[in-house]
Amino acid sequence: MLRLLVLYGHPTDPDAFDRHYRRTHIGLARRLPGLRRYTISRGLDALQGEVPYHLVAELDFDNRSALDGALGSPEGQAAVGDLSNFATGSATFLVCDIEDVTG
C-alpha cells in the first residue's frame, strides 16, 4: 500500500477552510479512482513546540501506479484544482509506503 499525506498549513480563515473542506473537497477526493482509504486528522496538538498544520489528510492506494493514475484522472485534476479555493496556508504532499508493525 502507498499513502499520500496532504499536510495543510494554518489557513487565513480556519472556519472557511473547514466549511469548504467538508462541503466540497472531501466529495471531490472521495471520487479518486483506486482510492482505498481516506482519513483526516484534525485538532492537532504537539507534545512540544508549535503545530505547523491545521489538518492532515491520508489517502491510501494500492501502489504508485494507482496514485499516479488517480492524480492524473479528471477527478484528480478537479481535487487538486480545488486547493486554491481553500488551502490558503499551504498544502504539502508526501508519499510513503505503509508498513503495519502492530503485530
C-alpha atoms as one frame of an Amber mdcrd trajectory, in Angstrom:
protein
   0.000   0.000   0.000   1.004   3.566  -0.670  -0.145   6.592   1.308  -0.500
  10.167   0.103  -0.239  12.574   3.028  -1.559  16.085   2.496  -0.374  18.459
   5.215  -2.454  21.627   5.257  -0.819  24.665   6.855  -2.837  27.038   9.001
  -5.309  28.875   6.730  -6.041  32.576   6.932  -9.685  31.746   7.782  -9.952
  28.372   9.582 -13.770  28.372   9.578 -13.926  28.960   5.813 -11.288  26.257
   5.283 -13.224  23.723   7.372 -16.526  24.580   5.718 -15.163  24.228   2.184
 -13.179  21.097   3.041 -16.269  19.378   4.460 -18.814  20.595   1.916 -16.737
  20.332  -1.249 -13.241  18.920  -1.070 -13.984  15.637   0.694 -16.529  14.803
  -2.003 -14.010  15.529  -4.749 -11.256  13.460  -3.135 -13.563  10.527  -2.406
 -14.157  10.164  -6.160 -10.472   9.482  -6.909 -10.237   6.219  -8.843  -8.408
   3.494  -6.921  -8.761   5.206  -3.537  -8.738   2.522  -0.818  -8.967   4.616
   2.348  -9.294   8.305   3.154  -8.962   9.719   6.659  -8.349  13.166   8.089
  -6.722  14.203  11.329  -7.983  17.395  12.966  -7.385  19.064  16.304  -3.649
  18.524  16.008  -1.692  19.147  19.200   2.061  18.965  19.727   3.728  17.375
  22.711   6.441  20.002  22.246   6.568  23.200  20.221   4.107  24.509  17.688
   1.973  22.504  15.254   2.564  23.819  11.724  -0.544  22.121  10.316  -4.268
  22.709  10.521  -5.311  19.351   9.074  -3.669  16.195   7.749  -5.343  14.031
   5.107  -4.268  10.436   4.448  -5.269   8.803   1.174  -4.281   5.182   0.562
  -3.777   3.486  -2.813  -2.567   0.030  -3.843   0.684   1.315  -5.365   2.375
   4.272  -7.053   0.775   3.490 -10.382  -2.690   3.688  -8.813  -1.821   7.007
  -7.135  -0.399   8.478 -10.339  -3.474   7.331 -12.258  -5.779   8.875  -9.678
  -3.989  12.222  -9.683  -3.881  12.288 -13.468  -7.569  11.481 -13.828 -10.273
  14.145 -14.317 -11.322  13.519 -10.689  -7.734  14.030  -9.516  -7.368  17.208
 -11.517 -10.627  18.515 -10.001  -9.431  17.742  -6.449  -6.011  19.327  -6.985
  -7.592  22.310  -8.746  -9.882  22.857  -5.767  -6.931  23.525  -3.417  -6.729
  27.157  -4.472 -10.303  27.620  -3.235  -9.492  26.949   0.434  -5.864  25.955
   1.185  -4.596  29.472   1.900  -1.978  28.240   4.382  -0.225  25.780   2.027
  -0.621  22.141   1.110   2.389  19.840   1.270   2.150  16.446  -0.434   4.190
  13.473   0.795   4.094   9.905  -0.498   5.143   6.940   1.616   4.909   3.172
   1.798   2.692   1.769   4.532   4.044  -0.966   6.802   1.874  -2.326   9.624
   4.129  -3.195  12.551   1.452  -3.741  15.217   1.790  -7.478  15.145
